[in-house]
Amino acid sequence: MFDDVSSSALRVAVAGLSARQSAIADNIANIETPGYQARKVQFEQALSGALASGESPSSVTPSVQRSLEPTRLNGSNVNLDEETLSHIDTTMRYQLALRAVDSKFGLLRDAIKGA
């Protein structure tokens, strides 16, 4: 029941978005740390590819890469504007994914109740 394609895809999406939120928080916290290289979390293309090819989405794991933003004088490459926009986008996507999970469990709850 919980291993169907949509549940697996939602689980991967929530995990990936959660990892992205952590990376954004770390990036912002280290904005003034000399030499700090911002991290970016990617998983959407891998998830989309797995779904398109009929593979199990549960095999997809988020990948963490260094940002290619230009480096400032102190060696850090954190761009506060980009991180802020990414945070807003990630939060909205995370909330949407959680709503989808909640709806899926709501259907299950209704089926169990017999309503």
N, C-alpha and C positions, 0 to 999 in steps of 0.2 A: 504494500500500500504506500509506503513512504519511499520506495525505491523507484517510483515511476519517473519518467523523463522530466516532467514539470517540477516535481519535488526536488529532484537532484539538481536541476538547473537553478532553482531558487536558493538551494543551500549553497551552491558555488557562488552565486551572485552576492548573497549576504556575507559570506566569508571574504570574498574579494573586496567588497565595499568597506567592510570592517577593517581589513588590512590597509586599504587606501586611507581611511580616516586616521589610522594610527600613524601612517607615514606622513600625512599632512601635518598632524600635530607635532611630530618630531621635527619636521622641516621648519615650522614656525617657531618652535621652541629654540632651535639652533640657528636662527637667522643671523645672529651676530657672532657665532662661533667661527673663528678663523679657520679656513680650509674645509669647512663642512660642505659636503656635496649632497644636494637635495635628492630624495628618493622618489620614484614614481612607481605605482603599482598598476600592472596591466593584467587583465584577464578576459576582457570582453571579446577580443578576437578569437582567442582559444576556445572560449565557451561557444561562440557563434559557429566556429569551425566544427567543433564536436557535434553540435546539434545538426548542422547541415549534412555532415557525413554519416549520421546515424550512430555515432559513438556515444558511449555513456558520458554525460556531463560530469559525473562524479570523478572522472579521471583528470579533470582540469584543476590546476592549482595556480593561484596568483603568482606572477613573477615580479620581482622587485628589481628595478633598474635605476641607474643614476640619471639624473636630469641633465639635459644638454643645454640648459640655460647658460648664458655667459657668466663668467666669474667676476665678482666685484673686487675691489682693491684688497679686501681682507682674505680673499681666496674662497669665500662662500658664494654659492650660486643660487641661493634661495631668493625667489621673486615673490614678495608678499602679495602683490596683486594677483598673480597666477594662483598662489596657494589659497587665497581667500575665495576666488571664484571656483576653484576645484573643490574646496570644502563645501560651498553652497550646493554645487552640482551633486557631489557625492552624498550629502545629507538628504537631498530630495530623492535621489535614486534609492538610497537605503530605506527611506520611509515607504516608498512605493513597493519595494520588494517585501518589506514586512507586512504591508497591507495585503499583498498577494498571498503570502504565507498564512496570514490570519483568515483570509477568505477560504483558502483551501482547508484549513482546520475547521472553519465554520461549517463547510459542507459536510465534513466528516462527522462533526458533532451533531448536525441535524439528522444525518443518516442513522447514527447510533440511537438518538432519541426517538426516531421513527416519525419525525415531523415532516 
